[in-house]
Amino acid sequence: MTATATSTNSRNLLKTIPGLLISAFFLWYTFRGISFAQILALRLVHPAWLLGVFGFTAAGYTLRCVRWTRMMKPVGARFSTCARVLMTSLAANNILPLRIGDVMRIFTYAGDLGTSPSIILSTVILEKFLDIFVLVLMFVTTVGSIATPHLRLIANVSLAISTIGLLVLLVGARALQSPVQRLFARLPANPTLAKIEHWITLALDATGRLGISGSLLLLLQSAVIWACEGMIFVSAIHLVGVPVDRIGPWLAVSFANLSYLIPSSPGAIGPFELAVKTSLVNHGAVISQAAVFGLAIHAWMLISVTGAGGLIFLIHRIRIHNHKPLLAEIEDLPAEMP
């Protein structure tokens, strides 16, 4: 290992420490006052709802693969390849720091997908934008009494910005590329502004290649994907018998997934549990039950996605006879997104 690689690994390790501390704080805050006996009290009250948990998990992540295949359609990538790469990247994001899974999707698998890292990055940006829009919309419509005036204002402003941005992106992606470039050309030379311009240009390019009808289909698919995610929560709540109204699961799924925006450990451990607990308590659940449910549903999401993605990754490596250690592959990745 070179001195440069060692220095980079040391810096990356230091970057992960604050996230681990943040996760530890959120976990302490979520489970303070809750005994170990209360955690062990979780029971499967209605086992038939396991079918819902398994079924909607499979449906939701299959649709994510279908959606990304649609984004990659202009470069001719196949569903099987897109599904393998996406599930592998999601699994890596859950266990490795600094969103390594997304970096792997962009750089490591560009050759498998038959395109350039920049094209893949454009689809990742569009994917994140669609997900955040749907989640913010879901959060604003379900937040109700949980929101303070300041939180509601932030949520409404975020929704307004997301809506305007999405409409502009869907309707005028191609026409906007030249004006955006001229706008940034007038601004002072700055590495951060240059990177922002690059990302915006990539998102516009990805949307423009799909056209309005293709982009609207992606938006519809995103709504269905998050409906499936919500039904995982609904099924799990019925499974363990948490007393909560009909709004609670939908607020929990939006709030919990938006908590991934908070810097923390891989998988948003800590912020996720607190978001679920807060959501369900404000819709009728007992504090201890809500906290334990948050831990259980998060464990299921992490184990199912990481397990499926990891298995797909290992099968592919065996099939192509790849014996290079995973850590060695990660060391070859760029330190940050382009």
NORLIN-V907270 format. One line per field, one symbol per residue. ss: DSSP state (a for helix, b for strand, c for the rest). phi: phi as a letter, one per 20 degrees, with the letter a starting at -180 (. if undefined). Layout:
BEGIN
ss = ???
phi = ???
END
This chain:
BEGIN
ss = ccaaaaaaaaaaaaaaaaaaaaaaaaaaaaaccccaaaaaccccccaaaaaaaaaaaaaaaaaaaaaaaaacaaacccaaaaaaaaaaaaaaaaaccccaaaaaaaaacaaaacccaaaaaaaaaaaaaaaaaaaaaaaaaacaaaccaaaaaaaaaaaaaaaaaaaaaaaaaaaaaaaaaaaaaaccccaaaaaaaaaaaaaaaaaaaaaaaaaaaaaaaaaaaaaaaaaaaaaaaaaacccccccaaaaaaaaaaaaaaccccaaaccaaaaaaaaaaacccccaaaaaaaaaaaaaaaaaaaaaaaaaaaaaaaaaccccccaaaaaaccccccc
phi = .ffffffffffffffefgffffffffffffdfndefffffffceecgffgffffffffffeffffffffffeggemfeffffffffffffffffcdfmlggfffffdfdgffembegfffgfffffgfffffgffffffffdflffefgfffffffffffffffffffffecgffeffgffffffeeffbgffffffffffffffffffenfffffffffffffgffffffffgffffgdmffbfffgffffffffffffffgafgnlfogfffffgfffffcoefgffffffgfffffffffffffffffffffffffeledfggfffffefffbff
END
